[in-house]
Amino acid sequence: RTLEQEESLAEHTGRINALRKIGGRIYSASADHTVGVWDAVQRTIVARISDHRGWVMNIAAPAQLTRYYVWTAAADSTIRCWHHDEYRPCTRDVERFNDVQWFNAEYSPYQELNEELAGQVARLEAQSAQLLDAYTTDHAHIEDCTSQVGLMKTSTRAAEDEAERCRLQLRECSQRLEGATALAAAKEKELQELAAATKAARSENVDLRCESERLRAENEQLTRQLALCVSQRDKLDVALKETLALREAKGEIAPVIVTTTGETADQLVRAHAQVKETMALNETLREDLDRLSRVVAAATTTNVAAFAHTG
């Protein structure tokens, strides 16, 4: 796109050295020793500053809090300061007059700028307040997190100590379990041996009971035989006494009676011998029976202890 000239303004008689837009005005510095002040909208010159005695080379307009100051630099070795829209030098008297006139004016070229700056300041203050609140909240949150981290570290150390204690207890329990397992194995082996001994004792007890029953039966039989022999001996003693009494009474003994008496005496002697043998055998059987009774009692005690240990 090409630029086209809309209008040509020729108020200066010398070349234009500088242009500066300030608010709604445009300042032009010219070699004709003047500064032109233009309406930027109407494109018309509204004032001409002609205090310089040489070419006006440059224009500067630093913004202050309440107004613009226009500075001009010229070839006459001077720099002049002007009030914007008043176009008068900044002397003391004029400064006081201009201050009063400026603050009493209905329009201020800095009003929009001041309002914008005030809005920016308000926004910055609000943002600062928000940032301060956020910082305060974050700082409190950070302190809370730091405290929680400290508590977590303490809890972690306590948990680690508890875990170490549990590991030690587990190791001790494992060792105790191994010892208990070995002891249980030994007890199991001992129980098996005791069960085998109990079984053998039961078998021996049965055998001893059978032998005891047999000996008891033999003892009873011998007792009956002994009683029979004693009865026969008593009868023979009575017969012998009667025979002796009869011999003493008659003073003589017939050969038959003598023979009978001799036979009776022989029978009596044999009966006495048989009684003695029977009594000796009976005594032997009693001793065997007592021994078997003691063996049976010992086996019974062993069986009871084995059953109690097994239970």
C-alpha positions as CSV (number, residue, x, y, z in Angstrom):
1,R,0.0,0.0,0.0
2,T,1.4,3.5,-0.9
3,L,1.0,6.6,1.2
4,E,-0.8,9.6,-0.4
5,Q,-0.5,13.2,0.7
6,E,-3.7,14.5,2.2
7,E,-2.7,18.1,3.0
8,S,0.4,20.3,3.0
9,L,0.9,22.8,5.8
10,A,3.4,25.7,5.1
11,E,3.4,28.0,8.1
12,H,7.2,27.9,8.5
13,T,9.7,29.8,6.3
14,G,12.6,27.5,7.2
15,R,13.2,23.9,7.3
16,I,11.6,21.7,9.9
17,N,14.2,20.2,12.3
18,A,11.9,18.3,14.7
19,L,8.3,17.3,15.4
20,R,6.8,16.2,18.7
21,K,3.2,15.2,19.5
22,I,2.1,16.1,23.0
23,G,-1.5,15.4,23.9
24,G,-3.7,16.9,21.2
25,R,-1.0,19.2,20.0
26,I,2.0,18.8,17.6
27,Y,5.1,20.9,18.1
28,S,7.3,21.7,15.2
29,A,10.9,23.1,15.5
30,S,12.0,25.2,12.5
31,A,15.0,26.9,11.2
32,D,13.0,30.2,11.1
33,H,13.7,30.6,14.8
34,T,10.1,29.6,15.8
35,V,8.2,26.7,17.3
36,G,4.8,26.0,15.8
37,V,2.0,24.6,17.9
38,W,-0.6,22.7,15.8
39,D,-4.0,21.2,16.5
40,A,-3.6,17.6,15.6
41,V,-7.2,17.2,14.7
42,Q,-8.0,20.4,12.9
43,R,-4.5,20.6,11.3
44,T,-4.3,24.3,12.0
45,I,-1.6,26.3,13.8
46,V,-2.9,27.6,17.1
47,A,0.3,29.3,18.4
48,R,3.8,30.3,17.5
49,I,6.7,30.5,19.9
50,S,9.3,32.9,18.7
51,D,11.6,33.6,21.7
52,H,14.7,31.9,20.2
53,R,17.3,33.8,18.2
54,G,18.5,30.9,16.2
55,W,17.4,27.7,14.6
56,V,15.3,25.6,16.9
57,M,16.9,22.2,16.6
58,N,15.0,19.8,18.9
59,I,11.9,19.4,21.1
60,A,11.4,17.2,24.2
61,A,8.4,16.8,26.4
62,P,9.0,14.7,29.6
63,A,5.7,13.8,31.4
64,Q,5.4,15.0,35.0
65,L,2.7,14.0,37.5
66,T,0.3,16.8,36.7
67,R,1.5,18.4,33.4
68,Y,3.8,18.3,30.4
69,Y,6.8,20.6,30.2
70,V,8.0,21.3,26.7
71,W,11.8,21.8,26.2
72,T,13.2,23.4,23.1
73,A,16.9,23.4,22.1
74,A,18.1,26.1,19.6
75,A,21.2,27.1,17.7
76,D,21.3,30.3,19.8
77,S,22.9,28.2,22.6
78,T,19.8,28.2,24.7
79,I,17.4,25.6,26.1
80,R,14.0,26.9,27.0
81,C,11.2,25.3,29.1
82,W,7.5,26.0,28.3
83,H,4.2,25.1,29.8
84,H,2.2,22.9,27.5
85,D,-0.8,24.7,26.0
86,E,0.4,28.0,27.6
87,Y,3.5,28.6,25.6
88,R,5.2,30.9,28.1
89,P,8.6,30.6,29.7
90,C,9.0,29.0,33.1
91,T,9.9,32.2,35.1
92,R,9.0,32.4,38.8
93,D,6.2,34.9,38.4
94,V,4.8,33.2,35.4
95,E,5.3,29.8,37.2
96,R,3.1,30.9,40.1
97,F,0.5,32.4,37.7
98,N,0.5,29.4,35.5
99,D,0.2,27.0,38.5
100,V,-3.0,28.8,39.6
101,Q,-4.3,29.1,36.1
102,W,-3.4,25.4,35.5
103,F,-5.2,24.0,38.5
104,N,-8.2,26.2,37.9
105,A,-8.5,25.2,34.3
106,E,-11.5,23.1,33.3
107,Y,-9.5,20.8,31.0
108,S,-6.2,19.2,32.0
109,P,-4.2,17.4,29.3
110,Y,-3.0,15.0,32.0
111,Q,-6.4,14.0,33.3
112,E,-6.7,10.9,31.2
113,L,-3.1,10.0,32.0
114,N,-3.6,10.7,35.7
115,E,-6.8,8.6,35.7
116,E,-5.0,5.8,33.9
117,L,-2.1,6.0,36.2
118,A,-4.5,6.0,39.2
119,G,-6.2,3.0,37.8
120,Q,-2.9,1.3,37.3
121,V,-1.8,2.2,40.8
122,A,-5.2,0.8,42.2
123,R,-4.8,-2.3,40.2
124,L,-1.2,-2.7,41.3
125,E,-2.2,-2.1,44.9
126,A,-5.0,-4.7,44.5
127,Q,-2.5,-7.1,42.9
128,S,0.0,-6.3,45.7
129,A,-2.7,-7.0,48.3
130,Q,-3.6,-10.3,46.5
131,L,0.0,-11.2,46.3
132,L,0.5,-10.4,50.0
133,D,-2.5,-12.4,50.9
134,A,-1.3,-15.3,48.7
135,Y,2.2,-14.9,50.2
136,T,0.7,-15.0,53.7
137,T,-1.4,-18.0,52.9
138,D,1.4,-19.7,51.1
139,H,3.8,-18.9,53.9
140,A,1.3,-20.3,56.5
141,H,0.8,-23.3,54.2
142,I,4.5,-23.8,53.9
143,E,5.0,-23.6,57.7
144,D,2.1,-26.1,58.1
145,C,3.7,-28.3,55.5
146,T,7.1,-28.0,57.2
147,S,5.5,-28.9,60.6
148,Q,3.7,-31.8,58.9
149,V,7.0,-32.9,57.3
150,G,8.7,-32.8,60.7
151,L,5.9,-34.8,62.2
152,M,6.1,-37.3,59.3
153,K,9.8,-37.6,59.8
154,T,9.3,-38.2,63.5
155,S,6.5,-40.7,62.7
156,T,8.8,-42.3,60.0
157,R,11.6,-42.7,62.5
158,A,9.2,-44.1,65.1
159,A,7.8,-46.5,62.5
160,E,11.4,-47.6,61.5
161,D,12.2,-48.2,65.1
162,E,9.0,-50.2,65.5
163,A,9.8,-52.2,62.4
164,E,13.3,-52.9,63.6
165,R,11.8,-54.0,67.0
166,C,9.3,-56.2,65.1
167,R,12.1,-57.7,63.0
168,L,14.1,-58.5,66.2
169,Q,11.0,-60.1,67.7
170,L,10.3,-62.0,64.5
171,R,13.9,-63.3,64.6
172,E,13.5,-64.4,68.2
173,C,10.2,-66.0,67.4
174,S,11.8,-67.9,64.5
175,Q,14.6,-69.1,66.8
176,R,12.0,-70.1,69.4
177,L,10.0,-71.9,66.7
178,E,13.0,-73.8,65.5
179,G,13.8,-74.8,69.1
180,A,10.1,-75.8,69.7
181,T,10.1,-77.7,66.4
182,A,13.3,-79.6,67.4
183,L,11.8,-80.3,70.9
184,A,8.6,-81.4,69.3
185,A,10.5,-83.8,67.0
186,A,12.4,-85.1,70.0
187,K,9.2,-85.5,72.0
188,E,7.6,-87.2,69.0
189,K,10.5,-89.7,68.8
190,E,10.3,-90.2,72.5
191,L,6.5,-90.7,72.3
192,Q,7.0,-93.3,69.5
193,E,9.6,-95.1,71.6
194,L,7.2,-94.9,74.6
195,A,4.4,-96.2,72.5
196,A,6.5,-99.1,71.3
197,A,7.5,-99.8,74.9
198,T,3.9,-99.5,76.0
199,K,2.9,-102.0,73.3
200,A,5.6,-104.3,74.4
201,A,4.6,-103.9,78.0
202,R,1.0,-104.6,77.2
203,S,2.0,-107.7,75.4
204,E,4.2,-108.8,78.3
205,N,1.5,-107.8,80.7
206,V,-0.9,-110.1,78.8
207,D,1.6,-112.9,78.9
208,L,2.2,-112.3,82.6
209,R,-1.5,-112.3,83.2
210,C,-1.9,-115.6,81.4
211,E,1.1,-117.0,83.4
212,S,-0.4,-115.7,86.6
213,E,-3.7,-117.2,85.8
214,R,-2.1,-120.5,85.1
215,L,0.0,-120.4,88.3
216,R,-3.0,-119.4,90.3
217,A,-4.9,-122.4,88.9
218,E,-2.0,-124.7,89.7
219,N,-1.8,-123.1,93.2
220,E,-5.5,-123.7,93.7
221,Q,-5.1,-127.3,92.5
222,L,-2.1,-127.8,94.8
223,T,-4.0,-126.2,97.7
224,R,-6.9,-128.6,97.1
225,Q,-4.4,-131.6,97.0
226,L,-2.7,-130.2,100.1
227,A,-6.0,-130.0,101.9
228,L,-6.8,-133.6,100.8
229,C,-3.4,-134.8,102.0
230,V,-3.9,-133.0,105.3
231,S,-7.3,-134.6,105.7
232,Q,-5.8,-138.0,104.9
233,R,-3.0,-137.3,107.4
234,D,-5.5,-136.4,110.0
235,K,-7.4,-139.6,109.4
236,L,-4.2,-141.6,109.5
237,D,-3.2,-139.9,112.7
238,V,-6.6,-140.7,114.2
239,A,-6.3,-144.3,113.0
240,L,-2.8,-144.6,114.4
241,K,-3.8,-143.2,117.7
242,E,-6.7,-145.6,117.9
243,T,-4.4,-148.5,117.0
244,L,-1.8,-147.5,119.7
245,A,-4.6,-147.1,122.2
246,L,-6.0,-150.5,121.4
247,R,-2.5,-152.1,121.6
248,E,-1.9,-150.5,124.9
249,A,-5.3,-151.7,126.1
250,K,-4.9,-155.3,125.1
251,G,-1.2,-155.6,125.7
252,E,-0.8,-157.6,122.5
253,I,-0.9,-156.9,118.8
254,A,-2.0,-159.5,116.4
255,P,0.2,-160.1,113.4
256,V,-2.5,-158.8,111.1
257,I,-2.9,-155.8,113.2
258,V,0.8,-155.3,113.3
259,T,1.0,-155.7,109.6
260,T,-1.9,-153.3,109.1
261,T,-0.4,-150.9,111.5
262,G,3.0,-151.2,109.8
263,E,1.3,-150.5,106.4
264,T,-0.6,-147.7,108.0
265,A,2.6,-146.3,109.4
266,D,4.3,-146.5,106.0
267,Q,1.3,-144.8,104.4
268,L,1.4,-142.2,107.1
269,V,5.1,-141.6,106.5
270,R,4.6,-141.4,102.8
271,A,1.7,-139.1,103.4
272,H,3.8,-136.9,105.6
273,A,6.5,-136.8,102.9
274,Q,4.0,-136.0,100.2
275,V,2.5,-133.3,102.4
276,K,6.0,-131.8,102.9
277,E,6.7,-131.9,99.2
278,T,3.3,-130.4,98.5
279,M,3.9,-127.6,101.0
280,A,7.4,-126.9,99.6
281,L,5.9,-126.8,96.1
282,N,3.1,-124.6,97.3
283,E,5.6,-122.3,98.9
284,T,7.6,-122.2,95.6
285,L,4.4,-121.4,93.7
286,R,3.5,-118.7,96.2
287,E,6.9,-117.1,95.7
288,D,6.5,-117.3,91.9
289,L,3.0,-115.9,92.2
290,D,4.3,-113.0,94.3
291,R,7.1,-112.3,91.8
292,L,4.6,-112.4,88.9
293,S,2.2,-110.0,90.9
294,R,5.1,-107.6,91.4
295,V,6.0,-107.8,87.7
296,V,2.3,-107.3,86.7
297,A,2.1,-104.3,89.1
298,A,5.2,-102.7,87.7
299,A,4.0,-103.3,84.1
300,T,0.6,-101.8,85.0
301,T,2.3,-98.7,86.5
302,T,4.4,-98.3,83.4
303,N,1.3,-98.6,81.2
304,V,-0.5,-96.0,83.3
305,A,2.4,-93.6,83.0
306,A,2.7,-94.1,79.3
307,F,-1.1,-93.5,78.8
308,A,-0.9,-90.4,80.9
309,H,2.1,-89.1,78.9
310,T,0.4,-89.9,75.7
311,G,-2.7,-88.1,76.8
